[in-house]
Amino acid sequence: MNAILNFMKRNYKVLLVIVALSVAFWSFIPREKNDPEKDKLLLELLTFVVERGHYDPAAIDDKFSKGIYKDYMEALDPSKRFFLQSDIDEFSKFETQLDDQIKNKDLSFFDLTYNRLMKRITESKAYYKIILEKPFDYKVEEDFNTDYEKLPYSTTVAELHERWRKQIKLSTLSSLTDKLKYEEDKKKGIINKTSKEETAFDSAKSEKSDPKTFEELEKETRESSLKSLDEYFGFIDDLNRDDWFSVYINSIASRFDPHTSYFAPEEKERFDVSMSGKLEGIGARLQKKNDFTEITELISGGPAWRGKELEPGDIVLKVAQGNKEAVDVIGMRLDDVVKKIKGPKGTEVRLTVKKADGTIKVISIIRDEIEIEETYLKSSIVEKNGLKYGVIYLPKFYINFENTDSRDAGKDMAIEVERLKNEGVKGIILDVRDDGGGSLKTVVDIAGLFIEQGPIVQIKSAAGKKEVLYDRDKKVQWDGPLVIMVNSFSASASEILAAAIQDYKRGIIIGSKQTYGKGTVQNVIDLNQFVRSSSMGDLGALKTTTQKFYRINGGSTQLEGVRSDVAMPDRYSYVKMGERDIDNAMPWDKIDAAEYATWKKQNNFDLAIANSNKRMTQNKQFQLIDENAKWINQRSEVNVYSLKLDKFLAEQNALEETAKKYKSIVDYQNQLKFTSLPYESNAMKTDVTLKEKRERWHESLSKDIYVEEAINVLDDLQSKVAVKGTINLKKKEKLVKS
């Protein structure tokens, strides 16, 4: 989940104190890259900053040490397919000593685990290649347990090899059953066009060819698994000691609370891009394929997209800066290739690429600022009963902290609301489902668009000081019917918005029973500011919890989240995944309420909620979704799978038969038509990529039963419903009196 960040001046006071104290500790430290002294410094900086800046820093004691040990072991080997029990026995001696090692800047535990892991990874490379050399025997009666948390570590190399064999066999068996079903469907003339196993080209080709034998299909699955594992180990080989140390230091940081974490320099850069939606470069997405770097996508509007020379599928062989000599990037870490391709706006980069036809081409691109469209909000218009309604989807509360003049979620929301008003909409749906949060400033700005003026959220610091953040602008951008859509992944800033709108009774909250339950504020602190004249390079940043936020009614969203006015079942209704399910989450509490007055302009508010809740109880589709959610939860507890083909196939067929019952959930159509606003429709005439993205979004909206119900609620909030409701209530009163 993205944290709520608060870079307001009040938090710099404590940071300035930390900086002042740190100057004497970390000055003039010349070190080389990968020098362990840098790791020791990071440990010292982590504890120094957290102990002085965290809202409620945990004591670094034996209990803390045990938590680090558990998290770190799970992060290093989650599937328990590298370490042996003898390794764990050796490691466990440090289980209650890590607190002392942190205080003493002792790296012996990290060094031990890192070196052992590298040794075990090297050994395991031989396992999968030997296993995949010959066919599996799918007639043997055996099974595999995927509950890795409860699974013991292997006691011998032979036992570990056997675990690898069963893991790989399960993977190939799953793929094999898909292939066998495909061949069976082909015989019957039923071809699944969305088959995971074959592209459209392969499908067309195989339709004309003779049916494949079992032996051929079995061999294909092993070849596919070999390729996947080669790529997996290629990714692991790309990780260096610094990457693994980041895992260790994050295991320490996250024990203070789930949202305190360390950002290595590359991670900090990615975080900044995710928050602002902007970067400087060529506008291409890359991925590693064995030793090669492949272009997977061009960002619409970026310089590579505009140049029309670089294409998805191109393999990058060399990178040159302007007229300098090209550097060979074959076998280079993906992060390092990205660093070479990215660069300041206006500079030139030359890529030597291999095209799909095998030709080699040198492509010159002038870097520019790129906007990642998926970061930003988008809107659509839909009609029902002759009335227009607006839907705004907000993926995150984005902001560019380095440039306050740049676009952010608050500014964009005001513009989009105004556009919808100009189109004559009679109600607005603000969709923050799956929105993990972002900037605190922007959520205050957005909530302020829907109220006259008043408090939006309360914040309390570690010292107990309370501060209320207000919307002081009397202007109301939108005073009509409003619905906020949430789910169990709506967190942080999304919860502040939903809570404020709910407390003011300004709009109706619909969605999951409750939101995620994150009620804390984080600051991102640049660690480089604490070290003068260091040659260690970029030290990265620390994101740490500095405050808690509270609703204007005094309650907290921590653990409890925001409870929907209209609770709607979804596929995750019975799965534990909120803040309340994390063992070291901060506790719930409350403070005094702020002074505020509820919205008085929506007379039929309670009636609309009652109508929607009534529809929930009567809607068979929602009943089916709830039943499906229970089934999904039951299935999540199944961990043992047969590795015998006929038995596995029978189990899968039984699952598919049950799943057919829920197919109508996926196939659902709400019979509503969604369209883009005029400004975007004009842009789509020249931007094919944007057109495709919006068409996909509109298609998903037309299948969304939750959006459909949100529109029903907006319909109920219209004044005509208030009249009908009043008439019906008067009729009931007469009946009671008579």
NORZIKA-V378495 format. One line per field, one symbol per residue. ss: DSSP state (2 for helix, 1 for strand, 0 for the rest). burial: + if it has 9 or more other C-alpha atoms within 8 Angstrom, else -. Layout:
ss=???
burial=???
//
This chain:
ss=000010002222222222222200001000000002222222222222222220000000022222222222222200000001222222222200022222200002222222222222222222222220000000000011100000000100222222222222222222222222222222220000000000022222222200000222222222222222222222222200222222222222200000001110222222222222011110011111100111111100002222200000001111111000001100000222222220000001111111000001111111011110222001111111001111111000100000000000222222222222220000111110000001122222222200000111111110000111111000000000111111000000222222222220000111100100000111111122220100000000111111111100000100000010011000000000002220000000000000000000000022222222222222022222222222222222000111002222222222222222002222200000011002222222000222222222222220002222222222222022222222222222222220
burial=--++++----++-++--++--++--++-+-+------+++++++++--++--+++------+-++++++-+++---++-++++++-++--+---+++++-++--++--++--++-++--++--++-+++--+----------+++--+--+-+++---+++-+++++++++++-++++++-++-++----------------+--+----------+++-+++-++--+++-+++--++----+++++++++++++++++++++++-+---+++++++-+++++++++--++++++++++-++++----++++++++++++----+--++-+-+--++-++++++-+++++++++-------+-++++++-+--+++-++++++---+++++++++++++------++++++++-++++++---++++++++++++++++-+++++++++++++++++++++-----++++----++---++++++++++++++++++++++++++++++++++++++++++++--++-+++-+-+--++++++++++++++++++++++++++-++++++++----+++----+--+----++----+--+-++-+++-+++--+-----+++++-+++-++------++++++-+++------------+--+--+-+-+-+-++---+-++--+--++--+---+--+++++--+++++++++++--++--+-------------
//
